Amino acid sequence: MIKIIVVEDNSMVRTGVMELLNDQPDMEVVGDTEDARQTLDLLERESEADIILTDLNMGGMDGIQLSEKIALLYPNVKVVILTMHLRSEFVQRAFEAGAMGFVLKSGDITDLYGTIRRVYAGEQFVTAGL
């Protein structure tokens, strides 16, 4: 079972993503937060997540900065960036920061599922379209 924490500052998007992920037989959302600070607090209390699925743009610490912290503090937890930004510079910065996956919100839901599964398996993966 792939254990996922969803980090998204828009509660409607966060709820929708969580429902879609929980519908997958091999995925379970084990937590959700609205910003990076809450995510780090959650991991400090209970770090059972395999994947952090995080928005790129959030107030305070962004998804790239969160990726750096996760890589440093929780090297076994993999980060997938979920964003609406199509710029390759974000992908490069995210991977340099330790993220393992990059997927577009505008993509097909199967892109998200596939990216999570590939990252969980240890691959670095960018969704189609980038």
Order of alpha helices (4+ residues) and beta strands (2+ residues): beta-alpha-beta-alpha-beta-alpha-beta-alpha-beta-alpha-beta
